Amino acid sequence: MEEIEQAEELVARVAAIDIAKASGMVCVRMPHEDKPGKRVQRVFNTVATSGAILDLADHLICQGVTRVVMEATSTYWKPYFFLLESRGLECWLVNARDVKNVPGRPKTDRLDAVWLAKLTERGMLRPSFVPPKPVRELRDLTRARAVMTHERTRHKQRTEKLLEDAQIKLSTVISDIFGVSGRAMLEALIAGERSPKALADLAHGTIKASHATLAEALTGRFEEHHGFMCRMLLDTVDYLTVQIDKLTARITVRLAELSTAEDGEGPGQGTLMPITDTERLDEIPGVGPHTAQVILAEIGPDMSVFPTAGHLVSWAKLSPRTLQSGGKNTSGPTGKGNPWLRGALGEAAISAARTDTFLGARYRRIVKRRGHMKALVAVARSILVSVWHLMNDPTARYRDLGADFHTRNLDPNRKSRDLVRQLKALGHDVTLTPATA
């Protein structure tokens, strides 16, 4: 028999907010003034304007509320969270999945607020990670860059489809139709040039296709309509490229300011570390400068939020869940984590899988028995563990263990037993003779 201690009321004075777009239902629960052991609650509605939220903060402070909890409802939680936090209140943002109501009970805004307050006062909730303001601003920049990059790719694909409509097979002979040669040919087509030979002459020396092959691919029916549409698409691609470059420059500046602040100096003062966080993360196979910027923006530079690497990996949903029922253990799906972080780590894992490094060897070991997707998740998890150790220790540097790490640390007797067992399973009699020195 195991004895456990149960605290009836862990938090004395709490407030919970069920948030909608234009309003919020607030439930305040606190001890009864005259009857010990009893609780009183007050439920009221407030509009989602800055003035009303600040008045709510003053009211909660006067009531002695020590914790305010709210669900992550779209982006409508941000005014409540940031304004209440600015007044010194402890704000918790919780996942709606963790606060689901009991099935069969009526669901109203009032009942949801009361249920959330009851869970809060009993300590049955855990807060979500909300980074500080500088990291939130950095997130906005990296996410906007990712969206614009995807949109630029979509416009490039539309341009290729437009060329196919005009029977111009340029993408079959040139790897990048938006390179120097491809862009020169597109500009000439828009300007009215229709001679395949003249268009093929615009190719630079790096093009592997022959002049005759280029001329054949550029033979089509490119009309004035195609030129008009192509001009619009190219202008949009150029505009998005300029915006992406502006975002990248601002991200670089914000990361430098963040690194300076982490060194204990204000932004713009002092000097930066010889090796920045971005450069240290860039040493991990598969992680480039852009990927390092995304990782820093999503998890922040302060690893005290994640006590161990396992906490960070679990938060990113890169660890398979264990499901046990009736003595049977199965591995469940990892779950839905931060899509921006998982996307960046997925791209890094794909790149690392092609390298002759420890991460590449790890991918090749796992893919044979677990499949491509699970092997990529395992590599992404290893990358994130390395990120945690690098960010947790500012002086640490990445050191690759080598593609032969598992071979060097292999138990020869165990490997021999495995190989003998496999040969016997195929119907062979095996006799091992030690080799002479």
N, C-alpha and C positions, 0 to 999 in steps of 0.2 A: 504494500500500500504506500503510495507516494503522497506526501503532504504538500500542499501548495497554499500559498497565501493569496487571498483574493481581496483586493481593495474595492470597496463599494463605489466610492467616488474619488477618482484619481485627480480630476480637475474640478475645482469648486465653482468657478464662474466662467462660463463658456458662452459663445455665440456662434450660431450657424446661419448661413445665408444660402437659400435656394435661389439661384440667379437666373433671370430671364434677360431678354434683350433690353427692355425699357424699365425693368423694375427688379426688385429683389425681396423675397420673403425672409424676414429675420426672426430667429428664435433665440431668446436669451434665457438661460437657465442658471439659477444661483440658489444658495441655501436660504431656507426660510428664516426670517429674522426672529420669530417668536417660538417656533417649533423645531427643536433640534432633530436632525435626521430627515427632515422634510425638505422638499425642493419646490421652488416656484418657477414658473416660466411665463414669458410674455412673448407673444407672436404679433408682429406688425409688418406692414408693407412699406417699402421706401422706393422712391424713384431712382433711376440710375444716372443721375446728374452729379457733377463734381460737388456742387454745393450741398446736395442732400447726403452724399456719401461722407463728406467732411463733418456734417452735423451728426451723422450716425456714429462716426468715430468719437466725437466729443461725448455723445451719450454713453457709448460703451465704456469709455474711460471713467466717466462719472460712476457707472455701475460697478467698476472694479473688475471688468472682464479681462481675463489674462490670455485667452486664446480665441481666435476667430477662424472658423473653418468654412470652406466653400468648395463646391465641385468645379471641376475644370469643364465649364460649359462654353464650347467654341472659344471665342476671344472675349466674351462678355465678362469674364471674371477679372480681367486685367485692371479696369478702373477701381473695382472694389479692393483688390489685393494691393495695388501700388499706393492708393490714397490712404487706406487704413494702415498700411505698413509705415508710411511717412509720418503718421502720428504716434508711432512707437508701439503699436499693437502687434502681437505675435500672430501672424497670418499663416494658415496652413492651406495648401491646395491639395485636394485629394482626388484620386481617380474615381470616376463615377462607377466603375466596375466594383470597387471595394465598398460602396455604400448602397448597394441595391437593397430595396425594401423587401420585407418578408412577403412571399407570394400569398395572394389572397386578400391582402389589405388594400383598402382604397388608396388611390394615388392622387394626391392634390399637392399644390405648392406648400400649403400649410403643414400637412402631414410629413412631407419630405424634409422640411426645415426642422421639425421637431425630432424626426428620426436621426437626422444628421447631428443634432445637438446631443442627443442621448448617446450616440456612438462616440462622440468627442469626449464627453465627460467621463466615460468609462475607459478611455484610453484604447479603443478598439480600432483606431485609424492610424495610418502612417502618412506623413506628408510627401508630396512629390517634390522633385528637385526643381527649384526655380532659381536660376543663376542671378547674380547681381547685375545691376544696370549696364556696366561696360560690356559684360559678356552678352547680355541681351541685344545690345546694339550691334555687336559683332555678328551675332546670329542673324539679325535682319539683313546685314550686308551679304554674308555668304549665301543665305537662302535666296536673296534677290538675284545674286549672280548665277546661282544654279538654275533658277527659273528662266532667266534671260538666255542662258546657254542652251537650255532645252528648246526655247522658242526659236533661237537662231538655227538650231539643227533642223527644226520643222520647216523653216523657210528654205533651207538648203535642199531638203528633200522635195519640197514643192517645185523648186527650180529644176531639179532633175526630172520630175514628172512632166514638167512643161516641155523640156527638151525631147523627151520620149514622144510626146504628142506631136512634135514637129519632125519626128523621125531623125533626130540628131542623136547618135549613139556615142556621145562623147565619153560618158561614164564607163563604157566598156573598154576603152583604150587608155584612159587616164585615171589614175587612182584617186586624185583629188581635183575635181573640176573647178574648185575655188582657189587652186594654187595660182602661181604666176602665169603659167601657160594657159590653163583653163580660163582664168579670168580675162586674159587678153582676147581669147577667142570669143567669149561671151560678149565682151564690149564691142568687138568688131561685128558680131551678128546683130546686135542692137543698133549699131550705127548704119547698117544696111549692106554690109559685105555678105555676099552669097556664094562667092567662088570657093569651093572646097580646097583648092590648091593654095589660094591666098590665105585662107584660114589656117591651113596646116603649116604654112611658113612661119606662123607666130609662135610655134612650139620652141621651147628652149632645149638645151642639150641634155637636160636630165630626163626627158621623155624617152622611154624605152621603145615605144611603138614607132614603126617606120613612117616615112612621109606618106607613102601610098595608103597605109592602114589608117592614118589620121584623116586623109582626104576622103576615104571611103566612109568613115564614121561621121564625117561632117556633111555628107551629102543627104539632104532632106528637103523639107518644105517649111522652112522657117519664115513665117509671114510677119506682117506689121503687127498683128494682134499678139503674136508671141513676143515680139520685141517690147511692146508696151507692158505686158505682164512681167517679163523678165527684168525690165528696168525697175519696176516697183519692188520686186522680190530682192534684187541686189541692193537697192537703196535701204531696204529694211534690214538686210543682213549687215550692211555697213554701219547702220545706226546702232544696231544691237551690239556690234563689236566695239564701238566707241563707248557705249554705256558699260559694257563688261570690263573694259580697260579702266574706266573711272572707278568702278566698284573695287577692282583688284588693287588699285593704288590706295584707295581709302582703307581697305582691309589691312594692307601692309602698315599704314600709319597707325591704325588703331591697335594692331598687335604690338607694334613698337611701344606705344604708350602703355599698353597693358603690361608688357614685360618690365618697363621702367617702374610702374607702380608696384609690381610684385617685388622689385628690389628694394622697396622701402622709400622711394623718392617719388615726388609728384610728377605728373605728366610734363614732359618737356624739360625736365631738370636732370642733371647728372648724365652719365653715359650708359649705354646698353651693355649687356653682357657680350663677351667676345663671340659666344655661340648662342644664338637665340633658340627659343623653344621650337620654332618652325624648322630651323636647320637641324636640330637634334632629331626631331621626328622624321625629317626627310631622309635620315640615314637608314630607316627601316625599309627593307625591300618591299617595293610596291607602293610606298607612300611618297607622293610627290609634294611639291610646295603647296599646290591648291588643296590637295587632300589633307595635308597637315593643318592648313588654315581652317578647313571645315571641322576637323576633329577638335581643335582648340576652341572653336566657336561653340560647339555643341556641349562639350564637357567642362570647359573652363580650365584655367591653369591651377586652381586650388583643389588638390586631391584630398584635402581633409574632409570633403563632403562624402567621399567614398573611402571608408577605412581600409579596405583591402582591394586588391585587383579583382577578387571574386565579386565584390559589391558592384564595381563598375561594369563587369561583364554581365551580371544579372540584371542591372538596370538597363543595359543596352539590349537585353533579350537575346544574348548569344550563347546562353547555356541551356541545354535541353532539360525539360522538367521531368522529374521522376514521378510516375503514377503507380501506386500500389493498391491492389484490391484483391482480397482473398489469397494473400501470400504470393501474388504474381506481380512482378515488377516490370513495367514497360516505360519507355522513354516517350514523353509527349513532345509536342512542338515547342519551339523556343518562345513563341508569342510575338506580339506586335510591339516592337520597341520604337525608338526614335528613328523615323524613316530617313532623315537627312544623314544621321550618323551611320546607320546601317548601309545606306547607299554608297557613302564614301568608303566605308570599310570593305564593302563588296567589290568595288572597283579595285581597291588596293590588293585584295586577296586574289583577284583574277590576274593582276600583273605579277604578284609574288609567286603565283603557281608556275609561271613560265621561267623562273630564275633558277640558277644552280646554287641555291642557298638552303639554309635550314628550313625556311618556310616552304620553298619549292619541294624539298624532299618530304616534308610533312604532308603536303598535298598529295604527292604521288603515292605515299604509303597508305593514306586513308581512302583515296578514290577507288582503289582496287577492290575494297570490301564494303565501302559505305556509299559510293556514288559521288557524282560531281558536286551536287548542291551541298551535301553534308560535309564534304571535304573543304569546300569554300568557307562554310560557316566555321569550321574548325580553324582554318588559317586566319579568318577575320578575328576570331577570339584570341588567337596567339598574338596578333598585331595589337589588339586593344590591351592585352596584358602588358606587352612591352611599352605601350604608351603610358600606362599607369606608372610603371616603374621609372620611366624617364621623367615624367612630370612630378612624381613624388620626391625625386632626388635631383635637384637642379644641376648637380655636378656629374650625373650619370651620363654615359654615352652608350649607344647601341653597339654591341659586339656580336657578330653572327657566329653561331655555333658550327656552321659548316654543313654542307650537304651530306657528309659522311658521319655525322654525329651519331646516328643510330647504329651504324655499322661499327664504329669505334667502341661503342659502349654495349655491344651485343654480347650476350652470354653464349660462348661457343657450344657448350654442352646442351643448352636448351635448344639452340638452333639445330644441332645435330639430331636431337630427339624429334623435333618437328619434321625435319626432312625425311627421317627414317619412317615415321608414322605415315607420311604422305605416300612414300614409295610402297609400303606394305598395303596401303589401301588400294593401290593400283595393281596388286597381285604379285609383287616382287619380293624375293627373299634378299635381305640386306645383311651384309657382314662388313663391319667397319674395321679397317686396319690402320693403325696410326702411321702417319707418314714419317719417314726418317728425316732427321735434321739435315 
